[in-house]
């Protein structure tokens, strides 16, 4: 919109409605307040005050949350509400640089070395012929982010040789030599075709170290057993099927358990540390501040000004249009520009309305979830979208859009607004317990369990019943999987 509408600009100063809030949502911005706000600015700043929209159109007071016209404009513009801006595809604010290009440059200055660059630098130290060097470079560029070579050497060669059988054979030979060189590079395990080969490459390095390093002499047996384990189907290792591995490897139960523990310390993704992970820093839209007054604890809800666009109408253009009322042949141009000016004003008001709605919803959530802000997730109460929608007089779908990809900073951390909603589970007292609180309780139970005898889903279900919460085993399993917690057999310490 800033690129498309010449009457709209982004100001570096604080937005004219600095005090967003329920009490201010229907209060017009006063001219005296705006002049006082910009009195300390530079001459250039004072020449373009933020309050043009109010100066040029005094009857345009900020809209309330219940004003149905606020989303559609005044009817003179082909504007329609775009619910996609609230939707689940909306991205969280990735940083709080506020458009500072210098800060972006500083961030980019921290150069990140990719896996390919790291391997190419090692390849420069090798004395290779032109064909083998080209083959090695080709394989390096064919690796995925984890450091694996997903395509077979034959398929890679076919993509270059086509139907030429002789050239295909030569390429496969060069690729075979190059793969051997690639798998000898650092990080250990790079160039593997599957997980078993990746683990095997790392175990062979450990075995070589053990031949000359006294610290590894005692671990040689575990390494050899681990190599035998990797030679068998990897799903046996994934299931920790110790009995079957003891039979296949011809080793004792203790040796197999020690080997599995050794394998668990290896790196299954050699390229992991080279992946340039996008830094998605969540900047909260709403801040909840704990205050104490008169011995009573209160939670104050505020909008985070860092995420609010500081928009204003361009004063010079607006005044020029006001003084130059076109007539005759300029009438159509004047009408078009007047329409764009009105569009800019409505756009600013809609942005204000948007943040007012976020604040209203957040305040209602905090009011209903006071126990959470005092005691944490275990005190979360059941809450559904319809309750907030009925309280604020909004549609349930609007509440859903408002709470998607919008974040609240609380004394217990930063959470998406949807986190505070959850269905209820029956209790012995006839009330309901929030599913969020039940998840937190399950996580607490698992965190305190014995690693030698981890709790099964059935045991967790029984423990919840002892707390007066009716939760079936399947429901416990669903909540556990949602928390990304493994099954009891995989949590068990060997």
HELIX and SHEET records of a PDB file:
HELIX    1   1 UNK A   31  UNK A   37  1                                   7    
HELIX    2   2 UNK A   43  UNK A   47  1                                   5    
HELIX    3   3 UNK A   52  UNK A   56  1                                   5    
HELIX    4   4 UNK A   68  UNK A   71  5                                   4    
HELIX    5   5 UNK A   83  UNK A   86  5                                   4    
HELIX    6   6 UNK A  101  UNK A  109  1                                   9    
HELIX    7   7 UNK A  115  UNK A  123  1                                   9    
HELIX    8   8 UNK A  130  UNK A  141  1                                  12    
HELIX    9   9 UNK A  153  UNK A  161  1                                   9    
HELIX   10  10 UNK A  165  UNK A  182  1                                  18    
HELIX   11  11 UNK A  195  UNK A  212  1                                  18    
HELIX   12  12 UNK A  214  UNK A  219  5                                   6    
HELIX   13  13 UNK A  220  UNK A  230  1                                  11    
HELIX   14  14 UNK A  234  UNK A  238  1                                   5    
HELIX   15  15 UNK A  242  UNK A  249  1                                   8    
HELIX   16  16 UNK A  253  UNK A  264  1                                  12    
HELIX   17  17 UNK A  272  UNK A  274  5                                   3    
HELIX   18  18 UNK A  305  UNK A  307  5                                   3    
HELIX   19  19 UNK A  315  UNK A  323  1                                   9    
HELIX   20  20 UNK A  328  UNK A  330  5                                   3    
HELIX   21  21 UNK A  331  UNK A  368  1                                  38    
HELIX   22  22 UNK A  370  UNK A  375  1                                   6    
HELIX   23  23 UNK A  377  UNK A  379  5                                   3    
HELIX   24  24 UNK A  385  UNK A  392  1                                   8    
HELIX   25  25 UNK A  396  UNK A  402  1                                   7    
HELIX   26  26 UNK A  417  UNK A  420  5                                   4    
HELIX   27  27 UNK A  435  UNK A  447  1                                  13    
HELIX   28  28 UNK A  457  UNK A  466  1                                  10    
HELIX   29  29 UNK A  473  UNK A  482  1                                  10    
HELIX   30  30 UNK A  488  UNK A  491  1                                   4    
SHEET    1   A 2 UNK A   8  UNK A  10  0                                        
SHEET    2   A 2 UNK A 311  UNK A 313 -1                                        
SHEET    1   B 4 UNK A 296  UNK A 303  0                                        
SHEET    2   B 4 UNK A 286  UNK A 293 -1                                        
SHEET    3   B 4 UNK A 407  UNK A 410  1                                        
SHEET    4   B 4 UNK A 413  UNK A 416 -1                                        
SHEET    1   C 2 UNK A 424  UNK A 426  0                                        
SHEET    2   C 2 UNK A 432  UNK A 434 -1                                        
END                                                                             
